[in-house]
Amino acid sequence: MRLTHGQLARMIDLSAVKAQDSEQDVRRMAETAVAFGCVAAFALPAMTPLLIELLGNGSSTAAGGAVSFPSGADTTHIKVQQARELAGMGCTEIDMVINIGKLLSGRKAEVRDDIHAVVDAVRPLPVKVILECHHLTDAHILTGCDLAIEAGASFVKTGTGWAGTGATLQNVALIKAHVGDRIGIKAAGGVRDLETVLEMARRGVSRFGLGWRTASAILNEVRALPGGAVEV
């Protein structure tokens, strides 16, 4: 299958969700998202109104909302209120961090209910559940996937980008083998080059979370190829 740079852009969520990301970073991210037609862009909550303003009405790039970044340790009440606030601003996708500590503690029902509360609060908007795989064993990753599916989430996501790793070929293959087509997979946290993007796409990833600099380099690389496309 051939994938054009435009089609690849529709698989990429741009992000400026680090504590040190400035207004200028958000502006550059929005410019990049619009220039390439990326599917979505995410800033931290305090910068989200600016992002929505920069994307403008009628943009093909959706504004996404980041809930409980990066720890996932907020109370469910706070997560729900934050998700509702972001949806009220105009966000049309929500990426929430799972309660990592409770998952590691085996408190599965509480983790599932935490996710479900956010899903229910912003329904019908899609919710992506960030597992933060860097901190989890394989067994915890699979449990997190099951809980996200039970709670009605649209995607599981490998990481926030704050941890040392997240999106690895091993993690992606593990998740895909377990979830099949029951939920989407978003790879984020450590994806740095086109080769990795393509290999992850072959393994079942349909969305990627990339910083605007990385995304720009990858999409320009594809655009420069013959026909502006690459084989997947």
Buried (B, 14 or more C-beta within 10 A) or exposed (E): EEBBBBBBBBBBBBBBBBEEBEEEBBBBBBEBBBEBBBBBBBBBBEBBBBBBEBBEEEBBBBBBBBBBBBEBEBEBEEBBBBBBBBBEBBBBBBBBBBBBEBBBEEBBEBBBBBBBBBBEBBEEBBBBBBBBBBBBEEEBBBBBBBBBBBBBBBBBBBBBBBBEBBBBBEBBBBBBEBBEEEBBBBBBBBBEEBEBBBBBBEBBBEBBBBBBEBBBBBBEBBBEEEEBBBEE
